[in-house]
Amino acid sequence: EAKGKWKILRNIAARDAKDCHPMVQATMDAAVKLSGTENAMKAKAAITRATLPVDDEEALAAMKAVAKGEEVILPKNSVCRMKTRGADTGHNERLLALGCLRVYQARWGGMSIDWAAMLENTGITMKQVIDASKIIEKYFSICEKVELDGKKLIAPANDRREVALANRAEEIRIMKQRLRNVVTDLERDLQDKLMEDLNQRLFKLGEPTMSESPIPNVPARILCSMLFQMSCMKFGVAESRLTAIAGAADKTRNAIKSRLAKLIDAIDAGQIYDNGAFDISL
């Protein structure tokens, strides 16, 4: 009985420590500012695990065993040591928060994030976020194999394929909003026609999909930009609009133009059957 009471008290103390640990709180605050309270609260357990050291000796020994001799480093420490010119404490808190949000989105899903918009004015690039998320994911892959007081250090990931498909669908939804903003200078009726045309093009490719599209391995935001450029060409409103369309996908005009040209060449050569998704005939 005494042992049971001690375990309860230890769990309460651990929860209290998590809630008041300065770096956990600072990273949570950064996540709230960047992504909103709802997303930050979903990622709270992930942020806590990436930030708060495991101090149970048995759990630490188990983590080292899972890592097969590799040093197990708390993500907070690794991310804060990433060489970023001009980085300060606030930068590190934001980067750690962003890395945790990305890992949560990839592992468990159910999170709506417009990454391009969220990274604006943060001084942080998507590459830095990806690098940070790789560090966190590696640590979590160890934690999900270790238990403390009968509970995994981090919840196992949901079905990766299902999560990826849901995330792609959400990215397409966000891109549609961003692309509509590109054509707000046009009459509302024409805007609606453009968006419906984009929907039809996506449907012809079977989107959202992870493996059944005739045009594989294209990020949703880039695919949407290329398709929307074709929609604008079809309705004669593409002039001087590609820069904004590419910007909606956080890409340059030349990057989208080059990728689209190569894709159309492959379609024309019969190497890819696009089911008419890139056709601009009325």
C-alpha positions as CSV (number, residue, x, y, z in Angstrom):
1,E,0.0,0.0,0.0
2,A,2.8,2.4,0.9
3,K,4.5,1.6,-2.4
4,G,1.3,2.4,-4.2
5,K,0.9,5.7,-2.5
6,W,4.5,6.6,-3.3
7,K,3.9,5.9,-7.0
8,I,0.9,8.2,-6.9
9,L,2.8,10.9,-5.2
10,R,5.7,10.5,-7.7
11,N,3.3,10.8,-10.6
12,I,1.7,13.9,-9.2
13,A,5.2,15.5,-8.6
14,A,6.2,14.6,-12.1
15,R,3.2,16.2,-13.6
16,D,3.7,19.3,-11.5
17,A,7.4,19.5,-12.6
18,K,6.3,19.2,-16.2
19,D,3.8,21.9,-15.9
20,C,6.2,24.4,-14.3
21,H,9.4,23.5,-16.0
22,P,10.6,26.8,-17.6
23,M,11.7,25.4,-21.0
24,V,8.5,23.3,-21.3
25,Q,6.4,26.4,-20.6
26,A,8.4,28.6,-22.9
27,T,8.2,26.1,-25.7
28,M,4.4,25.7,-25.1
29,D,4.1,29.5,-25.2
30,A,5.9,29.6,-28.5
31,A,3.7,26.8,-29.9
32,V,0.6,28.7,-28.9
33,K,1.8,31.9,-30.5
34,L,2.8,30.1,-33.7
35,S,0.0,27.6,-34.2
36,G,-2.8,28.6,-31.9
37,T,-3.9,27.1,-28.6
38,E,-5.7,24.1,-30.0
39,N,-2.7,22.8,-31.9
40,A,-0.4,23.6,-29.1
41,M,-2.5,21.6,-26.6
42,K,-2.6,18.6,-28.9
43,A,1.2,18.7,-29.0
44,K,1.7,19.3,-25.3
45,A,2.7,15.7,-24.4
46,A,5.2,15.7,-27.4
47,I,6.6,19.1,-26.4
48,T,7.0,17.9,-22.8
49,R,8.7,14.7,-23.8
50,A,11.1,16.5,-26.1
51,T,11.9,19.1,-23.5
52,L,11.9,17.4,-20.1
53,P,14.7,15.0,-19.2
54,V,13.8,11.4,-18.2
55,D,15.2,11.0,-14.7
56,D,14.1,7.5,-14.0
57,E,17.2,5.3,-14.0
58,E,15.4,2.1,-15.2
59,A,13.8,4.1,-18.1
60,L,17.1,5.6,-19.0
61,A,18.8,2.2,-19.1
62,A,16.0,0.9,-21.2
63,M,16.3,3.8,-23.6
64,K,20.0,3.2,-24.0
65,A,19.3,-0.5,-24.7
66,V,16.8,0.4,-27.4
67,A,19.4,2.8,-28.9
68,K,21.9,-0.1,-29.0
69,G,24.8,1.9,-27.6
70,E,24.1,5.2,-29.3
71,E,24.0,8.2,-27.1
72,V,20.5,9.2,-26.2
73,I,20.3,13.0,-26.3
74,L,17.2,15.0,-25.2
75,P,15.9,16.8,-28.3
76,K,15.8,20.2,-26.5
77,N,19.6,19.9,-26.1
78,S,20.2,18.8,-29.7
79,V,17.9,21.4,-31.2
80,C,19.4,24.2,-29.1
81,R,22.9,23.2,-30.3
82,M,22.0,23.4,-34.0
83,K,24.3,25.9,-35.6
84,T,22.0,28.8,-36.6
85,R,23.5,32.2,-37.0
86,G,22.1,34.8,-34.7
87,A,20.0,32.2,-32.8
88,D,18.9,33.2,-29.3
89,T,16.8,31.6,-26.6
90,G,13.5,32.7,-28.3
91,H,14.7,31.3,-31.6
92,N,15.5,28.0,-30.0
93,E,12.1,27.9,-28.3
94,R,10.3,28.6,-31.5
95,L,12.4,26.0,-33.5
96,L,11.7,23.3,-30.8
97,A,8.0,24.1,-30.8
98,L,7.9,23.9,-34.6
99,G,9.8,20.7,-34.7
100,C,7.4,19.1,-32.2
101,L,4.4,20.4,-34.1
102,R,5.7,18.8,-37.3
103,V,6.4,15.5,-35.6
104,Y,3.0,15.5,-34.0
105,Q,1.4,16.1,-37.4
106,A,3.3,13.3,-39.0
107,R,2.9,10.8,-36.1
108,W,-0.7,11.4,-35.0
109,G,-2.3,13.8,-37.4
110,G,-5.4,15.8,-36.7
111,M,-3.6,19.1,-36.9
112,S,-4.3,21.9,-39.3
113,I,-1.3,24.0,-40.0
114,D,-0.5,26.4,-42.9
115,W,3.3,26.0,-42.6
116,A,4.2,28.7,-45.1
117,A,2.1,31.3,-43.3
118,M,3.2,30.1,-39.8
119,L,6.9,30.5,-40.7
120,E,6.6,34.0,-42.0
121,N,8.6,36.5,-39.9
122,T,10.0,33.8,-37.6
123,G,13.5,33.8,-39.1
124,I,13.2,30.1,-39.4
125,T,13.2,28.1,-42.6
126,M,11.3,24.9,-43.4
127,K,14.6,23.1,-43.7
128,Q,15.5,24.0,-40.1
129,V,12.1,22.7,-39.0
130,I,12.6,19.5,-40.9
131,D,16.1,19.0,-39.4
132,A,14.7,19.7,-35.9
133,S,11.8,17.3,-36.5
134,K,14.2,14.5,-37.5
135,I,16.0,14.8,-34.2
136,I,12.7,14.7,-32.3
137,E,11.4,11.8,-34.3
138,K,14.5,9.7,-33.6
139,Y,14.1,10.3,-29.9
140,F,10.4,9.5,-29.9
141,S,11.1,6.3,-31.8
142,I,13.1,5.2,-28.8
143,C,10.6,6.5,-26.2
144,E,7.7,4.6,-27.7
145,K,9.5,1.3,-27.0
146,V,10.1,2.2,-23.3
147,E,7.6,2.1,-20.4
148,L,7.6,4.0,-17.1
149,D,5.1,3.0,-14.5
150,G,3.3,0.8,-17.0
151,K,2.9,3.6,-19.6
152,K,4.9,4.3,-22.8
153,L,7.2,7.3,-22.6
154,I,5.4,8.5,-25.7
155,A,2.3,7.2,-27.4
156,P,3.1,5.0,-30.5
157,A,2.4,6.6,-33.8
158,N,-0.9,6.1,-35.5
159,D,-1.1,4.4,-38.9
160,R,1.4,6.4,-40.9
161,R,-0.3,5.9,-44.2
162,E,-3.7,7.1,-42.9
163,V,-2.1,10.0,-41.2
164,A,-0.1,11.0,-44.3
165,L,-3.3,10.8,-46.4
166,A,-5.2,13.0,-44.0
167,N,-2.4,15.5,-43.9
168,R,-2.3,15.6,-47.7
169,A,-6.0,16.3,-47.8
170,E,-5.6,19.1,-45.2
171,E,-2.7,20.6,-47.2
172,I,-4.9,20.6,-50.3
173,R,-7.6,22.3,-48.4
174,I,-5.2,25.0,-47.1
175,M,-3.7,25.5,-50.6
176,K,-7.2,26.1,-52.1
177,Q,-7.7,28.9,-49.6
178,R,-4.3,30.4,-50.5
179,L,-4.8,30.1,-54.2
180,R,-8.2,31.8,-54.0
181,N,-6.4,34.7,-52.4
182,V,-4.3,35.0,-55.5
183,V,-7.4,35.8,-57.7
184,T,-9.3,38.1,-55.4
185,D,-9.0,40.9,-58.0
186,L,-11.3,38.9,-60.3
187,E,-15.1,38.8,-60.2
188,R,-16.5,36.4,-57.6
189,D,-18.2,34.3,-60.3
190,L,-14.9,33.8,-62.1
191,Q,-13.1,33.0,-58.8
192,D,-15.7,30.2,-58.2
193,K,-15.2,28.8,-61.7
194,L,-11.4,28.7,-61.2
195,M,-11.8,26.9,-57.9
196,E,-14.2,24.4,-59.3
197,D,-11.9,23.8,-62.2
198,L,-9.1,23.2,-59.8
199,N,-11.3,20.7,-57.9
200,Q,-12.0,18.9,-61.1
201,R,-8.3,18.6,-62.0
202,L,-7.6,17.2,-58.5
203,F,-10.4,14.7,-58.9
204,K,-9.0,13.5,-62.3
205,L,-5.8,12.7,-60.5
206,G,-7.6,10.9,-57.7
207,E,-6.4,13.4,-55.1
208,P,-6.0,13.2,-52.2
209,T,-4.0,10.0,-52.6
210,M,-0.6,8.7,-51.5
211,S,0.1,6.2,-54.2
212,E,-2.7,6.1,-56.9
213,S,-1.9,9.4,-58.6
214,P,-0.4,9.1,-62.1
215,I,1.9,11.9,-61.0
216,P,3.6,10.5,-57.9
217,N,5.9,12.1,-55.4
218,V,4.7,15.7,-55.8
219,P,3.9,17.6,-52.6
220,A,0.3,18.7,-52.5
221,R,1.1,22.4,-52.4
222,I,3.2,22.2,-55.6
223,L,0.7,20.0,-57.4
224,C,-2.1,22.5,-56.5
225,S,0.0,25.4,-57.8
226,M,0.7,23.7,-61.1
227,L,-2.9,22.7,-61.6
228,F,-4.2,26.2,-60.7
229,Q,-1.8,27.7,-63.2
230,M,-3.5,25.5,-65.8
231,S,-6.9,26.7,-64.6
232,C,-5.9,30.3,-64.9
233,M,-4.5,29.6,-68.4
234,K,-7.8,27.9,-69.4
235,F,-9.8,31.0,-68.4
236,G,-7.3,33.5,-69.8
237,V,-6.3,35.1,-66.5
238,A,-2.8,33.6,-66.1
239,E,-0.8,36.7,-67.2
240,S,1.5,38.0,-64.4
241,R,-0.1,35.6,-61.9
242,L,2.5,32.8,-61.7
243,T,4.7,34.5,-59.1
244,A,1.8,34.7,-56.7
245,I,0.6,31.2,-57.5
246,A,4.1,29.9,-56.8
247,G,4.3,32.0,-53.7
248,A,1.2,30.3,-52.3
249,A,3.2,27.1,-52.3
250,D,6.3,28.9,-50.8
251,K,8.1,28.4,-54.1
252,T,9.7,30.7,-56.7
253,R,8.1,31.5,-60.1
254,N,10.9,29.7,-61.9
255,A,10.7,26.6,-59.7
256,I,7.0,26.1,-60.5
257,K,7.4,27.1,-64.2
258,S,10.3,24.7,-64.7
259,R,8.6,21.8,-63.0
260,L,5.3,22.4,-64.8
261,A,7.1,22.5,-68.2
262,K,8.9,19.2,-67.6
263,L,5.7,17.6,-66.5
264,I,3.7,18.7,-69.6
265,D,6.6,17.5,-71.8
266,A,6.3,14.1,-70.1
267,I,2.5,14.1,-70.6
268,D,2.9,15.1,-74.3
269,A,5.5,12.4,-74.8
270,G,3.1,9.8,-73.5
271,Q,5.3,9.0,-70.4
272,I,2.5,10.1,-68.0
273,Y,-1.2,9.7,-68.4
274,D,-2.8,12.6,-66.5
275,N,-6.5,11.8,-67.3
276,G,-6.8,15.4,-68.7
277,A,-5.8,17.1,-65.4
278,F,-3.4,19.4,-67.2
279,D,-5.6,20.0,-70.3
280,I,-6.5,23.7,-70.9
281,S,-9.1,23.3,-73.6
282,L,-12.5,24.7,-72.8
